Amino acid sequence: MVGRIGTLFGNFNRHTFGYLAFVYPLFLIYPVFALFRKSDIDSHRRKLLFAGALFFLSLLMFQGSVVTGELKGSFGAWIVHWLHRYIGGIGVWLFILSLMTLSAVLLTEVYQRDLAEDFAKIKKFWDTLKERFSIPRQRDEEILIRSYLPEQERLPLAKTEHHTEPEDPSDHTPALQLPSDLESLLKSPVSSSNSVSFASDHPSRGSASHSIAQIEEEAEALFENIRHERDSAFEDSDHNLQQKKQRHSASTIIRELEENRVLMEKIEKGSVHKPKNFKLPKFDFLKSPPKKRHHVNEAEIDRKIADLLEKLRQFKIEGDVVRTYSGPVVTTFEFRPAAHIKVSKILTLQDDLAMALKAKTIRIQAPIPGKDVVGIEIPNKASQTIFLKEILQSDLFKKATSPLTMALGKDIVGNPFITDLKQLPHLLIAGTTGSGKSVGINSMLVSLLYKNSPDDLKLLMIDPKMLEFSIYNDIPHLLTPVITQPKQAILALANMVVEMERRYKLMSKTKTKNIENYNEKAAREGFEPFPYIVVIIDELADLMMTSGKDVEFYIARLAQMARASGIHLIVATQRPSVDVVTGLIKANLPSRISFKVGQKIDSKVILDSMGAESLLGRGDMLFTPPGSSGLIRLHAPFITEGEIETIVEFLKVQREVEYDPSFLSEPAPGSGSVVAAATEGGGDGDFDELYEEAKEIVLSEKKSSISYIQRKLQIGYNRAARIVEQLEMTGVVSAPNHKGQREILM
């Protein structure tokens, strides 16, 4: 029956594979089908085929070990015999068990998904065959119905193509149901005795006319029923579509963040004291936001949710979006992963999700503190510009009683966000070029100017870059002109420490604990109150390069003690590296703002956590409020130089500036400051008290650079340079050559 070749092939199969020769051709159907459907085999199918081969090999070896006779399978028996010489009988059984276990693990990993897909395709193919066999009957009924309908009422025949893609039945328009009388008419046999012939010439015209009129009446009634059924079907379809939208919109849209609301409730509110002899700037100086703005609607949110869930499923992450927050710049989704999904797996997909969603960058907060969800922040296609005027005109800012209230911007749902510098009490800011750091600092300064007269607030601005704060020169709030030289900055910080100590002495004499109590007592007893002082340093890195030890000392000293005396620091830098933002500075500046930074390590330095590297720039920032370990994402308001110039001119016209020269003078001897110690004995003919120690270091270490002396003696750059010059005068080292290097002469 099979021929000589078939007989030989069958005998070879039985001899080689034993009993499995009767089974394995059936298992070859699936891989052959897969190869036929797809010429290129992906990694999943290769893994599936490899697992099947391992399982078949383990069965051959198992058969060769337990079966005797002709059908034991020579191939499996040979492998068992060969392995038995090296690993013994127990080793062979352990090897067989290992093969079965490995194949089972691989099969359970990929077999379920791939086989389910292929069985689904086979089921669709089978459904297609069944429908095609049933279509002729349906088309006959449709043709008969169309013969009754007028030409303008006729609907096109149903297409015979079958859409094999599975759809939700509720998403389609239901099939048109035939009226019962028409259906019975179709099902009843049509005899020749009661049929009406329109082609032949009937002898009885009256009877024919009567029959035609009766048929027309019945057809009209049938047409009315068909139209009613069709309209009902379309109404049901619209209802099903609405139900589908409701299912996709199951997540709750949040309009206010609970944690931000709690922080805003802590802001002191009440009647605001207005200065008597000074007019605060008007809101008309600031630009108004546009009346029409693009807001993310619910349909767009639903589309984003569907896209996000689809992309997460591609990475085998299941879960649901339970809450969404839509704001002017980003939309945040609270995603609750399935129980078996690890949070670390979601964190590693940040860049992949950004590419899949075609977003500039996304930020993943996993998990959100105090919640069982992961926060996924996706930028909006059209971001809104936040104007400072809308923050300053909000009731939140107007009713805040603290004179050091600062406008930070809006949160991720679009609500105004402010903070009290007294509660911070100092602020460390970082951000790269183009991140919006300078605009954010200007917004904070302008919000302080909108709250305070020169009698209530004094500013000390240090700008080593010479560009950022020059616009504020000569406003009456300044203690000194805007400082641009590092040496003057050191003197100003040293004298600020002296001012802090002076205030504490006066507060001790008046038995008051802080500046508020002191000013209340001053108002009652008639002595001069203290104004608040805010020290703003725009670029800390430049100061640390020239006089790092002194700057670190004074900033730490002020940050530790100056709060009660009404002195507060705002320190900003473009380079938040560990040599700029030292541990001593970080420990004393707990409140921080990070705009976009270039690297993850920069975010780790400034915030002690990742995330700032994923910000969008243009004022997008992360804020660590006082007393909270979490991060709050905010969007800083925008203010132009023209607006600042208008406000500055308004302030200048009212009062001339009165600078205090004592803040730029050398500290008095005996004040205890490092600068005073450095300047004492620094004149001509007097050697520094550390001269001998520096000389010993140079002679023993054979190094004479200024930075090396500075590090070894832990002094400022200027003092180290002066000591090296004294070493040159005494002949210990030579003058610097063209490369700046000095030779040791002794």
C-alpha positions as CSV (number, residue, x, y, z in Angstrom):
1,M,0.0,0.0,0.0
2,V,2.8,2.4,0.9
3,G,5.4,0.9,-1.4
4,R,8.9,-0.3,-0.9
5,I,10.2,3.2,0.1
6,G,7.4,3.7,2.6
7,T,8.1,0.3,4.1
8,L,11.8,1.1,4.5
9,F,11.1,4.5,6.0
10,G,8.6,2.9,8.4
11,N,11.0,0.2,9.5
12,F,13.8,2.8,10.0
13,N,11.5,5.0,12.1
14,R,10.4,2.1,14.4
15,H,14.0,0.9,14.8
16,T,15.3,4.4,15.5
17,F,12.5,6.0,17.6
18,G,10.6,3.0,18.9
19,Y,7.1,3.7,20.2
20,L,7.6,7.4,19.6
21,A,7.8,6.8,15.9
22,F,4.0,6.5,16.0
23,V,3.6,9.8,17.8
24,Y,6.2,12.3,16.8
25,P,4.7,13.0,13.3
26,L,1.7,14.4,15.0
27,F,3.8,16.8,17.0
28,L,5.6,18.0,13.9
29,I,2.3,19.5,12.6
30,Y,2.7,22.6,14.8
31,P,6.3,23.6,13.8
32,V,5.6,22.8,10.2
33,F,2.5,25.0,10.3
34,A,4.6,27.8,12.0
35,L,7.3,27.5,9.3
36,F,4.7,27.6,6.6
37,R,3.0,30.7,8.1
38,K,6.2,32.6,8.8
39,S,9.4,32.1,6.9
40,D,11.4,34.0,9.6
41,I,11.2,32.6,13.1
42,D,11.4,35.1,15.9
43,S,13.1,34.4,19.2
44,H,10.0,33.2,21.0
45,R,9.3,30.5,18.4
46,R,13.0,29.5,18.3
47,K,12.8,29.0,22.1
48,L,9.6,27.0,21.6
49,L,11.2,24.7,19.0
50,F,14.3,24.3,21.2
51,A,12.1,23.3,24.2
52,G,10.2,20.8,22.1
53,A,13.4,19.2,20.9
54,L,14.7,18.9,24.4
55,F,11.5,17.3,25.5
56,F,11.5,14.8,22.6
57,L,15.2,13.9,23.4
58,S,14.3,13.3,27.1
59,L,11.4,11.0,26.0
60,L,13.8,9.1,23.7
61,M,16.2,8.6,26.5
62,F,13.4,7.6,29.0
63,Q,12.1,5.1,26.4
64,G,15.6,3.7,25.9
65,S,16.0,3.2,29.6
66,V,12.7,1.4,30.5
67,V,11.6,-0.3,27.3
68,T,13.1,-3.6,26.0
69,G,12.8,-5.3,22.7
70,E,12.7,-4.0,19.1
71,L,10.6,-0.9,19.9
72,K,13.0,0.6,22.6
73,G,14.5,3.0,20.0
74,S,18.1,2.6,19.0
75,F,18.8,6.4,19.1
76,G,17.7,6.9,22.7
77,A,19.3,3.6,23.8
78,W,22.6,4.6,22.2
79,I,22.6,8.0,24.1
80,V,21.8,6.2,27.4
81,H,24.5,3.6,26.9
82,W,27.1,6.3,26.0
83,L,26.2,8.5,29.0
84,H,26.1,5.5,31.3
85,R,29.9,5.0,30.9
86,Y,30.6,8.5,32.2
87,I,27.9,9.4,34.7
88,G,26.4,6.0,35.7
89,G,22.8,5.0,36.0
90,I,21.8,7.5,38.6
91,G,23.5,10.3,36.5
92,V,21.5,9.2,33.4
93,W,18.2,9.5,35.3
94,L,19.2,12.9,36.7
95,F,20.1,14.0,33.3
96,I,16.8,12.9,31.9
97,L,15.0,14.6,34.7
98,S,17.0,17.8,34.1
99,L,16.1,17.8,30.4
100,M,12.4,17.4,31.2
101,T,12.5,20.2,33.8
102,L,14.3,22.6,31.5
103,S,12.0,21.9,28.6
104,A,8.9,22.3,30.9
105,V,10.2,25.7,32.1
106,L,10.8,26.9,28.5
107,L,7.5,25.6,27.3
108,T,5.5,27.2,30.1
109,E,7.3,30.5,29.4
110,V,6.4,30.8,25.7
111,Y,4.1,28.0,24.8
112,Q,1.0,29.4,26.4
113,R,1.1,32.7,24.5
114,D,2.1,31.3,21.1
115,L,-0.2,28.3,21.1
116,A,-3.1,30.5,22.2
117,E,-2.4,32.8,19.3
118,D,-2.3,30.0,16.7
119,F,-5.4,28.3,18.1
120,A,-7.2,31.6,17.9
121,K,-6.2,31.9,14.2
122,I,-7.4,28.3,13.6
123,K,-10.7,29.2,15.4
124,K,-11.1,32.3,13.2
125,F,-10.5,30.2,10.1
126,W,-13.1,27.7,11.2
127,D,-15.7,30.4,11.9
128,T,-15.0,31.9,8.5
129,L,-15.8,28.6,6.8
130,K,-19.0,28.2,8.8
131,E,-20.1,31.8,7.9
132,R,-19.4,31.3,4.3
133,F,-21.6,28.2,4.1
134,S,-24.4,30.1,5.8
135,I,-24.1,33.3,3.7
136,P,-26.1,32.0,0.6
137,R,-29.2,31.5,2.8
138,Q,-28.9,35.0,4.2
139,R,-28.3,36.6,0.8
140,D,-31.4,34.9,-0.6
141,E,-33.5,36.5,2.2
142,E,-31.9,39.9,1.7
143,I,-32.6,39.8,-2.1
144,L,-36.2,38.9,-1.3
145,I,-36.5,41.8,1.1
146,R,-34.9,44.2,-1.4
147,S,-37.5,43.2,-4.0
148,Y,-40.2,44.5,-1.7
149,L,-38.4,47.8,-0.8
150,P,-38.7,51.0,-3.0
151,E,-35.4,51.9,-4.7
152,Q,-34.6,54.8,-2.4
153,E,-35.1,52.6,0.7
154,R,-32.9,49.8,-0.4
155,L,-29.8,49.2,1.6
156,P,-26.6,47.6,0.1
157,L,-26.2,43.9,0.4
158,A,-24.0,42.7,3.2
159,K,-20.5,42.0,2.2
160,T,-19.4,38.5,2.2
161,E,-15.9,39.2,3.4
162,H,-15.5,38.0,7.0
163,H,-13.4,40.2,9.3
164,T,-11.3,37.7,11.2
165,E,-10.1,40.2,13.8
166,P,-11.9,39.6,17.0
167,E,-14.0,42.5,18.2
168,D,-16.2,43.2,21.2
169,P,-19.7,42.3,20.1
170,S,-21.1,45.4,21.9
171,D,-19.0,47.6,19.6
172,H,-20.8,46.8,16.4
173,T,-24.3,47.6,15.2
174,P,-26.6,44.7,15.8
175,A,-27.8,42.7,12.9
176,L,-31.2,43.8,11.5
177,Q,-34.0,41.7,12.9
178,L,-36.7,40.7,10.4
179,P,-40.3,41.4,11.4
180,S,-42.1,38.3,12.4
181,D,-44.7,38.5,9.6
182,L,-42.1,38.9,7.0
183,E,-40.0,36.2,8.5
184,S,-43.0,33.8,8.5
185,L,-43.6,34.8,4.9
186,L,-40.1,33.9,4.0
187,K,-40.2,30.6,5.8
188,S,-43.6,29.6,4.4
189,P,-43.6,27.6,1.2
190,V,-44.8,29.5,-1.9
191,S,-47.3,27.5,-3.9
192,S,-48.2,28.2,-7.4
193,S,-51.9,28.6,-6.5
194,N,-51.5,31.7,-4.4
195,S,-48.5,33.2,-6.3
196,V,-49.0,36.3,-8.3
197,S,-47.6,36.6,-11.8
198,F,-46.7,40.1,-12.9
199,A,-45.1,39.0,-16.2
200,S,-48.1,37.2,-17.7
201,D,-51.4,38.8,-18.8
202,H,-53.9,37.6,-16.2
203,P,-57.5,37.3,-17.6
204,S,-59.1,38.8,-14.5
205,R,-57.7,42.4,-14.2
206,G,-59.9,43.4,-11.3
207,S,-58.7,40.5,-9.2
208,A,-55.1,41.3,-10.2
209,S,-55.5,44.9,-9.2
210,H,-57.0,44.0,-5.9
211,S,-54.1,41.5,-5.2
212,I,-51.5,44.2,-6.1
213,A,-53.1,46.8,-3.9
214,Q,-53.2,44.3,-1.0
215,I,-49.6,43.4,-1.5
216,E,-48.6,47.1,-1.6
217,E,-50.4,47.7,1.7
218,E,-48.7,44.7,3.3
219,A,-45.3,45.8,1.9
220,E,-45.8,49.3,3.3
221,A,-46.5,47.9,6.7
222,L,-43.4,45.7,6.4
223,F,-41.3,48.7,5.3
224,E,-42.4,50.6,8.4
225,N,-41.5,47.7,10.7
226,I,-38.1,47.4,9.0
227,R,-37.4,51.1,9.4
228,H,-38.4,50.9,13.1
229,E,-36.1,47.9,13.7
230,R,-33.2,49.6,11.9
231,D,-33.6,52.8,14.0
232,S,-33.7,50.7,17.2
233,A,-30.6,48.8,16.1
234,F,-28.7,52.1,15.6
235,E,-29.8,53.4,19.0
236,D,-28.6,50.2,20.7
237,S,-25.3,50.6,18.9
238,D,-24.9,54.2,20.2
239,H,-25.7,53.0,23.7
240,N,-23.1,50.2,23.4
241,L,-20.5,52.8,22.3
242,Q,-21.3,55.0,25.3
243,Q,-20.9,52.0,27.6
244,K,-17.4,51.3,26.0
245,K,-16.3,54.8,26.6
246,Q,-17.4,54.6,30.2
247,R,-15.3,51.4,30.6
248,H,-12.3,53.2,29.3
249,S,-12.9,56.2,31.5
250,A,-13.0,54.1,34.7
251,S,-10.0,55.9,36.1
252,T,-10.7,58.9,38.4
253,I,-9.6,62.3,37.2
254,I,-8.2,64.3,40.2
255,R,-8.4,68.1,40.2
256,E,-6.5,68.7,43.5
257,L,-3.6,66.8,45.0
258,E,-4.2,65.9,48.6
259,E,-0.5,66.3,49.7
260,N,-0.3,69.8,48.1
261,R,-3.6,70.8,49.7
262,V,-2.2,69.9,53.1
263,L,0.9,72.0,52.4
264,M,-1.1,75.0,51.3
265,E,-3.2,74.7,54.5
266,K,-0.1,75.2,56.6
267,I,0.5,78.6,55.0
268,E,-0.5,81.3,57.5
269,K,-3.4,83.3,56.2
270,G,-5.1,86.4,57.4
271,S,-5.0,90.2,57.0
272,V,-1.9,91.4,55.2
273,H,0.0,94.4,56.5
274,K,0.5,97.1,53.9
275,P,3.4,99.6,54.2
276,K,2.4,103.2,54.9
277,N,5.1,105.2,53.2
278,F,5.8,102.9,50.3
279,K,3.6,101.6,47.4
280,L,4.0,98.0,46.4
281,P,4.2,97.2,42.6
282,K,0.9,96.9,40.7
283,F,-0.3,93.8,39.1
284,D,-0.7,95.7,35.8
285,F,3.1,95.6,35.4
286,L,2.9,91.9,34.7
287,K,1.5,90.2,31.6
288,S,-1.9,88.6,31.7
289,P,-2.3,85.0,30.6
290,P,-4.3,84.4,27.4
291,K,-8.0,83.9,27.9
292,K,-8.2,80.8,25.7
293,R,-6.0,77.9,26.7
294,H,-5.8,74.4,25.5
295,H,-6.9,72.0,28.2
296,V,-6.6,68.2,28.1
297,N,-10.1,66.8,27.8
298,E,-11.4,63.4,29.0
299,A,-11.3,61.9,25.5
300,E,-7.6,62.7,25.2
301,I,-7.0,61.3,28.6
302,D,-8.8,58.1,27.7
303,R,-6.7,57.8,24.6
304,K,-3.5,58.3,26.6
305,I,-4.6,55.6,29.1
306,A,-5.3,53.2,26.3
307,D,-1.9,53.9,24.7
308,L,-0.1,53.6,28.0
309,L,-1.7,50.2,28.9
310,E,-1.1,48.9,25.4
311,K,2.6,49.8,25.6
312,L,2.9,48.3,29.1
313,R,1.4,45.1,27.9
314,Q,4.0,44.9,25.1
315,F,6.6,44.7,27.9
316,K,4.5,42.1,29.7
317,I,3.4,44.4,32.5
318,E,-0.3,44.1,33.5
319,G,-2.3,46.5,35.6
320,D,-4.8,49.3,35.7
321,V,-4.7,53.1,35.7
322,V,-6.7,54.1,38.8
323,R,-6.3,57.9,38.9
324,T,-5.1,60.6,36.5
325,Y,-3.9,64.1,37.0
326,S,-4.0,66.5,34.1
327,G,-2.1,69.8,34.3
328,P,-0.7,72.6,32.1
329,V,2.5,70.7,31.2
330,V,2.2,67.0,32.1
331,T,-0.5,64.3,32.7
332,T,0.2,61.9,35.5
333,F,-1.2,58.4,35.6
334,E,-1.4,56.4,38.8
335,F,-0.8,52.8,37.6
336,R,-1.5,49.9,39.9
337,P,0.5,46.9,38.6
338,A,-0.6,43.3,39.0
339,A,0.5,41.5,42.1
340,H,3.3,39.6,40.4
341,I,4.9,42.6,38.7
342,K,8.1,44.0,40.4
343,V,8.4,47.8,40.7
344,S,12.0,47.7,39.6
345,K,10.9,46.2,36.3
346,I,8.8,49.2,35.6
347,L,11.6,51.6,36.5
348,T,13.9,50.1,33.9
349,L,11.4,50.8,31.2
350,Q,11.5,54.6,31.4
351,D,13.4,55.2,28.2
352,D,11.6,52.4,26.4
353,L,8.1,53.8,27.3
354,A,9.2,57.3,26.3
355,M,10.2,56.0,22.8
356,A,7.0,53.8,22.5
357,L,4.8,56.7,23.5
358,K,6.7,59.2,21.3
359,A,7.3,61.5,24.3
360,K,10.3,63.7,24.8
361,T,10.8,62.2,28.2
362,I,8.7,60.6,30.9
363,R,9.2,60.4,34.6
364,I,8.3,57.3,36.7
365,Q,7.9,57.6,40.4
366,A,7.8,54.0,41.7
367,P,6.2,53.8,44.1
368,I,4.4,57.0,45.1
369,P,5.1,57.4,48.9
370,G,2.2,56.1,50.9
371,K,0.3,54.6,48.0
372,D,0.2,51.2,46.2
373,V,0.6,52.8,42.8
374,V,3.3,53.9,40.4
375,G,3.2,57.4,39.1
376,I,3.9,57.8,35.3
377,E,4.2,61.4,34.1
378,I,3.8,62.0,30.4
379,P,4.2,65.4,28.8
380,N,1.2,67.0,27.1
381,K,1.4,67.6,23.3
382,A,0.7,71.3,23.9
383,S,2.1,72.7,27.1
384,Q,0.8,75.9,28.7
385,T,2.9,78.9,29.7
386,I,2.4,79.8,33.3
387,F,2.4,83.6,34.0
388,L,3.6,85.1,37.3
389,K,0.5,87.4,37.4
390,E,-1.9,84.5,37.8
391,I,0.0,83.2,40.8
392,L,0.3,86.6,42.5
393,Q,-3.4,87.4,41.9
394,S,-4.5,84.1,43.4
395,D,-6.3,84.2,46.8
396,L,-3.6,81.8,48.1
397,F,-0.9,84.4,47.6
398,K,-2.9,87.5,48.5
399,K,-4.1,86.0,51.8
400,A,-0.7,84.7,52.9
401,T,0.5,86.8,55.9
402,S,4.2,85.9,55.8
403,P,6.3,88.7,54.3
404,L,8.6,86.0,52.8
405,T,5.9,84.3,50.8
406,M,7.3,83.2,47.4
407,A,5.5,82.1,44.3
408,L,6.9,78.8,43.0
409,G,4.4,78.2,40.2
410,K,1.7,75.6,39.6
411,D,1.5,72.0,40.5
412,I,0.8,69.1,38.0
413,V,-2.9,69.7,38.1
414,G,-2.7,73.4,37.5
415,N,-3.3,74.8,41.0
416,P,-1.1,77.7,42.3
417,F,1.7,76.7,44.6
418,I,3.5,79.0,47.0
419,T,5.9,78.6,49.9
420,D,7.1,80.5,53.0
421,L,10.9,81.1,53.0
422,K,10.7,81.4,56.8
423,Q,9.6,77.8,57.0
424,L,12.2,76.4,54.6
425,P,14.3,78.4,56.0
426,H,17.0,78.3,53.3
427,L,16.8,77.1,49.7
428,L,19.3,75.3,47.5
429,I,18.6,75.4,43.7
430,A,20.2,73.5,40.8
431,G,19.6,73.5,37.1
432,T,21.5,73.4,33.8
433,T,21.5,76.1,31.2
434,G,18.1,76.4,29.6
435,S,16.3,74.6,32.4
436,G,14.5,77.8,33.6
437,K,16.5,78.3,36.7
438,S,17.2,82.0,36.2
439,V,13.6,82.7,35.3
440,G,12.4,80.8,38.4
441,I,14.7,82.8,40.7
442,N,13.5,86.0,39.2
443,S,9.9,85.0,39.9
444,M,10.8,84.3,43.5
445,L,12.5,87.7,43.9
446,V,9.7,89.6,42.2
447,S,7.1,87.9,44.5
448,L,9.2,89.0,47.5
449,L,9.2,92.6,46.1
450,Y,5.4,92.4,45.7
451,K,5.1,91.7,49.5
452,N,7.6,93.9,51.1
453,S,8.8,97.5,51.3
454,P,12.5,98.4,51.8
455,D,11.9,98.8,55.5
456,D,10.7,95.2,55.9
457,L,13.1,93.4,53.5
458,K,16.7,93.8,52.5
459,L,18.5,91.9,49.8
460,L,22.1,90.9,49.3
461,M,22.7,89.7,45.8
462,I,25.9,87.9,44.8
463,D,26.3,87.3,41.0
464,P,29.7,86.1,40.0
465,K,28.5,85.7,36.4
466,M,27.8,89.5,36.3
467,L,24.7,89.1,34.2
468,E,21.7,87.7,36.1
469,F,21.1,90.3,38.8
470,S,22.5,93.5,37.2
471,I,18.9,94.5,36.3
472,Y,18.1,94.9,40.1
473,N,20.9,97.4,40.7
474,D,19.9,100.5,42.7
475,I,16.5,99.2,43.9
476,P,15.9,100.5,47.5
477,H,15.8,97.0,48.9
478,L,19.6,96.3,48.3
479,L,22.1,96.4,51.2
480,T,25.0,96.6,48.7
481,P,25.3,96.9,45.0
482,V,25.0,93.6,43.2
483,I,28.3,91.8,44.1
484,T,30.2,90.3,41.2
485,Q,33.8,89.9,42.6
486,P,34.6,86.7,44.6
487,K,36.6,88.7,47.2
488,Q,33.7,91.1,47.8
489,A,31.4,88.1,48.1
490,I,33.6,86.6,50.9
491,L,33.6,89.9,52.7
492,A,29.8,90.3,52.4
493,L,29.2,86.8,53.7
494,A,31.6,87.3,56.6
495,N,29.9,90.6,57.5
496,M,26.6,88.8,57.3
497,V,27.8,86.5,60.0
498,V,28.8,89.5,62.0
499,E,25.3,91.0,61.5
500,M,23.7,87.7,62.6
501,E,25.8,87.7,65.8
502,R,24.9,91.4,66.4
503,R,21.2,90.6,66.1
504,Y,21.5,87.7,68.5
505,K,23.1,89.9,71.1
506,L,20.3,92.4,70.9
507,M,17.7,89.7,71.0
508,S,19.4,88.3,74.1
509,K,19.3,91.7,75.8
510,T,15.6,92.1,75.0
511,K,14.8,88.5,75.9
512,T,13.2,87.6,72.6
513,K,13.6,84.3,70.8
514,N,13.1,85.2,67.2
515,I,12.7,88.2,64.8
516,E,8.9,88.2,65.1
517,N,9.0,88.6,68.9
518,Y,11.8,91.2,68.7
519,N,9.9,93.3,66.1
520,E,6.7,93.1,68.2
521,K,8.5,94.3,71.2
522,A,10.2,97.0,69.2
523,A,6.9,98.3,68.0
524,R,5.6,98.4,71.6
525,E,8.7,100.0,73.2
526,G,9.8,102.2,70.3
527,F,13.2,100.9,69.3
528,E,14.2,100.1,65.7
529,P,13.0,96.7,64.3
530,F,15.0,94.3,62.3
531,P,14.2,93.9,58.5
532,Y,14.3,90.5,57.0
533,I,17.5,89.8,55.0
534,V,17.6,87.4,52.0
535,V,21.0,86.5,50.6
536,I,20.8,85.3,47.0
537,I,23.9,83.6,45.5
538,D,23.3,82.8,41.8
539,E,26.4,80.7,41.0
540,L,27.9,78.8,43.9
541,A,30.4,77.0,41.7
542,D,32.4,80.1,40.9
543,L,32.8,81.0,44.5
544,M,33.8,77.5,45.5
545,M,36.5,77.5,42.8
546,T,38.2,80.7,44.2
547,S,37.5,80.5,48.0
548,G,35.8,77.2,48.6
549,K,36.6,76.7,52.3
550,D,35.6,80.2,53.3
551,V,32.4,80.1,51.3
552,E,31.5,76.7,52.7
553,F,32.2,77.9,56.3
554,Y,30.0,81.1,56.0
555,I,27.1,79.4,54.2
556,A,27.1,76.6,56.8
557,R,27.3,79.2,59.7
558,L,24.4,81.2,58.4
559,A,22.3,78.2,57.5
560,Q,22.8,76.8,61.0
561,M,22.0,79.9,63.0
562,A,20.5,82.7,61.0
563,R,16.9,81.6,60.8
564,A,15.8,83.1,64.1
565,S,17.5,86.4,63.3
566,G,15.6,86.8,60.1
567,I,18.4,86.0,57.6
568,H,17.7,83.5,54.9
569,L,19.8,82.0,52.0
570,I,18.9,81.2,48.4
571,V,21.8,79.4,46.9
572,A,21.8,78.4,43.2
573,T,24.3,76.5,41.0
574,Q,24.4,75.1,37.5
575,R,26.8,72.3,38.5
576,P,25.5,70.3,41.5
577,S,28.6,68.2,41.8
578,V,30.0,66.9,45.1
579,D,32.9,69.4,45.1
580,V,30.4,72.3,44.8
581,V,27.4,71.1,46.9
582,T,29.5,69.7,49.7
583,G,28.1,67.5,52.5
584,L,28.3,70.4,55.0
585,I,26.2,72.7,52.7
586,K,23.7,69.9,51.9
587,A,23.2,69.1,55.6
588,N,22.3,72.7,56.4
589,L,20.1,73.4,53.3
590,P,17.4,70.8,53.6
591,S,14.9,72.5,51.2
592,R,15.9,72.1,47.6
593,I,14.7,72.8,44.1
594,S,16.0,71.0,41.1
595,F,15.3,72.1,37.6
596,K,16.4,69.9,34.7
597,V,19.9,68.5,35.2
598,G,22.2,66.7,32.8
599,Q,22.9,63.5,34.6
600,K,21.4,61.1,37.1
601,I,24.3,61.7,39.5
602,D,23.5,65.4,39.6
603,S,19.9,64.7,40.5
604,K,21.2,62.3,43.2
605,V,23.5,65.0,44.7
606,I,20.9,67.8,44.8
607,L,17.8,65.7,45.7
608,D,19.2,62.5,47.1
609,S,17.1,60.7,44.5
610,M,16.7,60.3,40.8
611,G,14.2,62.2,38.6
612,A,15.5,65.6,37.8
613,E,17.3,64.3,34.7
614,S,13.9,63.5,33.3
615,L,12.4,66.9,33.6
616,L,11.3,68.9,30.5
617,G,13.2,72.2,31.1
618,R,11.5,75.6,30.7
619,G,10.7,75.9,34.4
620,D,9.8,72.2,35.1
621,M,11.2,71.4,38.6
622,L,11.1,69.1,41.6
623,F,10.7,70.6,45.1
624,T,11.4,69.1,48.5
625,P,9.2,71.0,51.0
626,P,10.2,71.3,54.6
627,G,9.4,68.3,56.8
628,S,8.6,66.1,53.8
629,S,10.7,63.3,52.2
630,G,8.7,63.3,49.0
631,L,9.2,65.3,45.8
632,I,6.6,67.7,44.4
633,R,6.7,68.4,40.7
634,L,6.0,72.1,39.9
635,H,6.1,74.4,36.9
636,A,7.8,77.8,37.5
637,P,6.0,80.9,36.2
638,F,7.4,83.0,33.3
639,I,8.5,86.6,33.7
640,T,10.2,88.7,31.0
641,E,13.0,91.2,31.5
642,G,10.7,93.9,30.3
643,E,8.3,93.2,33.2
644,I,11.2,93.2,35.7
645,E,12.5,96.5,34.3
646,T,9.1,98.1,34.8
647,I,8.9,96.9,38.4
648,V,12.5,98.0,39.1
649,E,11.9,101.5,37.7
650,F,8.7,101.8,39.8
651,L,10.7,101.0,43.0
652,K,13.5,103.3,42.1
653,V,11.2,106.3,41.6
654,Q,9.7,106.0,45.1
655,R,12.9,105.9,47.1
656,E,16.7,106.2,46.5
657,V,18.8,103.3,47.5
658,E,20.9,103.6,50.7
659,Y,23.8,101.1,50.6
660,D,25.5,99.9,53.8
661,P,29.3,100.1,53.2
662,S,30.0,98.0,56.3
663,F,29.0,94.8,54.4
664,L,31.9,95.3,52.0
665,S,34.6,96.4,54.5
666,E,37.1,94.2,56.2
667,P,35.8,92.6,59.4
668,A,37.1,94.2,62.6
669,P,40.0,92.3,64.3
670,G,38.8,90.0,66.9
671,S,35.5,89.3,65.3
672,G,36.4,85.6,65.1
673,S,35.9,85.3,61.3
674,V,38.2,83.5,59.1
675,V,38.6,86.5,56.8
676,A,39.7,88.6,59.8
677,A,42.3,86.1,60.7
678,A,43.5,86.0,57.1
679,T,43.8,89.7,56.9
680,E,45.5,90.2,60.2
681,G,49.3,90.2,59.6
682,G,48.7,90.3,55.9
683,G,50.4,93.7,55.3
684,D,53.8,94.3,53.9
685,G,56.6,93.0,56.1
686,D,54.3,90.8,58.2
687,F,54.3,87.0,57.6
688,D,51.2,84.9,57.9
689,E,51.0,82.9,61.1
690,L,50.9,79.7,59.0
691,Y,54.0,80.7,57.1
692,E,56.3,78.3,58.9
693,E,53.9,75.4,58.5
694,A,53.5,76.1,54.8
695,K,57.2,76.2,54.4
696,E,57.6,72.9,56.0
697,I,55.0,71.4,53.8
698,V,56.6,72.7,50.6
699,L,60.1,71.4,51.6
700,S,58.9,68.0,52.7
701,E,56.3,67.3,50.0
702,K,58.1,69.1,47.1
703,K,54.9,70.8,46.0
704,S,54.3,74.5,45.9
705,S,51.0,75.1,44.1
706,I,48.5,77.5,45.7
707,S,45.7,74.9,45.5
708,Y,47.9,72.3,47.3
709,I,48.7,74.7,50.1
710,Q,45.0,75.6,50.3
711,R,44.0,71.9,50.7
712,K,46.8,71.0,53.2
713,L,46.2,74.0,55.5
714,Q,42.4,74.1,54.9
715,I,42.4,77.9,54.2
716,G,41.0,80.1,51.6
717,Y,42.5,80.6,48.1
718,N,43.5,84.2,48.7
719,R,45.3,83.4,52.0
720,A,47.1,80.5,50.3
721,A,48.2,82.7,47.4
722,R,49.5,85.3,49.9
723,I,51.6,82.6,51.7
724,V,53.1,81.4,48.4
725,E,54.0,85.0,47.6
726,Q,55.8,85.2,51.0
727,L,57.6,82.0,50.2
728,E,58.8,83.5,47.0
729,M,59.9,86.7,48.8
730,T,62.1,84.7,51.2
731,G,63.6,82.6,48.4
732,V,61.9,79.3,49.2
733,V,60.3,79.0,45.8
734,S,60.9,80.7,42.5
735,A,58.7,83.0,40.5
736,P,56.2,81.2,38.3
737,N,57.4,80.3,34.8
738,H,55.4,80.6,31.6
739,K,53.4,77.5,32.6
740,G,52.6,78.9,36.1
741,Q,54.8,76.4,37.8
742,R,57.3,77.3,40.6
743,E,60.6,75.6,41.4
744,I,61.7,74.8,45.0
745,L,65.0,76.6,45.6
746,M,66.0,75.3,49.1
